[in-house]
Amino acid sequence: MKAVAYPVLNATARYWQSRATVRCAQTCTAHILDVMGPDEWHDHTNDSAFTNVGAKIALRFAATASEIVGDRAAPVNAWRQLADQLVVIYNETTHVTAEYDHYDGSSNASNPPWIHQPVPGLIKQADTVLLQYPLNFNQSAALSARNLEYYGKRVDVQGGPAMTW
């Protein structure tokens, strides 16, 4: 672990640390801006749910690994704090996890050319569904079910990947 895995984990955590923007008002929240999550039809998005959860996992894993290998120079507390601060946006209107900031399920802007009749909020990949598996993100069973129901209706049946199904 010390010779092979840990250098990769350390570099990954430092990468996410460099990509995060922390904003503090009453509380501090962290945001990862200008990314493309698994749904490649939506690029240059902010706070992709899948990306932010993946970063949370990577930061926490690197912090634990640094303790195991005894790397006292690693910013373990900062990595854990950043993981806690990274947002996963809950849409209060739709009552589901937002695929990314400002996704409201109604945008037609990214429909692929083979879709002749616009489909509201069409997506290629149901990123939020992947939070429960394979990421095992801690969310309620009710929220997982709502995400499945909501995003299942918005995945392109012609171009969507098998992973979503």
LUMDO-557228 format. One record per residue (C-alpha): residue in three letters; x, y, z. Coordinates in pm, whole numbers, padded with zeros to 5 digits, always signed. Example, Ala and Ser with C-alpha at 12.3 -4.5 7.8 and 13.67 -1.06 7.14 Angstrom:
% LUMDO-557228
ala+01230-00450+00780/ser+01367-00106+00714/
***
This chain:
% LUMDO-557228
met+00000+00000+00000/lys+00271+00245+00093/ala+00472+00201-00227/val+00198+00169-00489/ala-00155+00256-00375/tyr-00090+00540-00134/pro+00092+00771-00377/val-00209+00748-00609/leu-00456+00809-00324/asn-00252+01103-00198/ala-00232+01260-00545/thr-00604+01206-00602/ala-00695+01377-00276/arg-00463+01667-00353/tyr-00622+01697-00699/trp-00974+01724-00553/gln-00848+01965-00294/ser-00709+02185-00573/arg-01037+02166-00772/ala-01269+02254-00485/thr-01400+02602-00422/val-01498+02666-00062/arg-01759+02932+00010/cys-01830+03045+00362/ala-02131+03240+00480/gln-02308+03106+00788/thr-02151+02769+00711/cys-01884+02662+00468/thr-01971+02457+00161/ala-01738+02319-00101/his-01812+02304-00472/ile-01643+02143-00771/leu-01698+02363-01072/asp-01686+02304-01447/val-01694+01926-01472/met-01856+01659-01685/gly-02001+01377-01479/pro-02093+01035-01617/asp-02373+01198-01820/glu-02150+01332-02097/trp-02439+01519-02259/his-02405+01774-01980/asp-02057+01921-01967/his-01929+02232-01792/thr-02161+02173-01499/asn-02109+02266-01137/asp-02156+02032-00842/ser-02221+01711-01033/ala-02370+01477-00774/phe-02165+01180-00894/thr-01841+01380-00915/asn-01883+01535-00572/val-01968+01202-00407/gly-01671+01038-00581/ala-01447+01317-00453/lys-01585+01275-00100/ile-01501+00904-00111/ala-01152+00965-00252/leu-01071+01230+00009/arg-01182+01012+00301/phe-01005+00706+00163/ala-00680+00900+00120/ala-00708+01038+00475/thr-00749+00688+00620/ala-00469+00549+00404/ser-00233+00827+00513/glu-00292+00731+00876/ile-00230+00365+00798/val+00102+00433+00624/gly+00203+00699+00878/asp+00223+00998+00645/arg+00224+01277+00903/ala+00263+01543+00632/ala-00071+01461+00470/pro-00345+01717+00544/val-00578+01449+00683/asn-00807+01687+00872/ala-00837+01921+00574/trp-00927+01630+00345/arg-01197+01507+00582/gln-01331+01858+00632/leu-01346+01913+00256/ala-01525+01580+00210/asp-01784+01689+00467/gln-01828+02028+00298/leu-01873+01906-00060/val-02235+01959-00156/val-02479+01710-00298/ile-02772+01922-00407/tyr-03123+01823-00308/asn-03390+01981-00527/glu-03664+02106-00294/thr-03913+02126-00582/thr-03868+01778-00731/his-03761+01612-00402/val-03471+01429-00569/thr-03096+01467-00580/ala-03005+01716-00852/glu-02783+01564-01120/tyr-02587+01891-01108/asp-02642+02251-01003/his-02940+02405-01183/tyr-03065+02075-01331/asp-03440+02093-01293/gly-03556+01815-01522/ser-03703+02047-01782/ser-03413+02161-01999/asn-03412+02049-02363/ala-03083+02216-02448/ser-02877+01899-02459/asn-03111+01662-02647/pro-02904+01471-02905/pro-02976+01524-03275/trp-03157+01190-03316/ile-03429+01304-03075/his-03676+01480-03304/gln-03933+01563-03039/pro-03769+01729-02739/val-03785+01532-02419/pro-03783+01748-02105/gly-03461+01705-01911/leu-03336+01416-02125/ile-03015+01265-01991/lys-02781+00996-02118/gln-02675+00865-01780/ala-02872+00869-01455/asp-02579+00988-01244/thr-02780+01014-00924/val-02892+00651-00951/leu-02524+00551-00943/leu-02487+00711-00599/gln-02649+00410-00435/tyr-02457+00162-00649/pro-02167+00146-00708/leu-02078+00439-00477/asn-02282+00322-00176/phe-02354+00683-00081/asn-02538+00721+00247/gln-02891+00831+00155/ser-03234+00713+00259/ala-03409+00429+00078/ala-03693+00671+00005/leu-03459+00918-00167/ser-03296+00637-00365/ala-03641+00525-00483/arg-03743+00882-00578/asn-03418+00926-00773/leu-03482+00600-00961/glu-03840+00697-01044/tyr-03756+01054-01146/tyr-03445+00989-01355/gly-03567+00663-01507/lys-03818+00867-01707/arg-03547+01100-01835/val-03284+00855-01963/asp-03261+00828-02341/val-03377+00475-02423/gln-03183+00482-02753/gly-02852+00624-02639/gly-02846+00561-02266/pro-02588+00316-02131/ala-02667-00025-01984/met-02515+00084-01653/thr-02819+00305-01586/trp-03065+00025-01649/
***
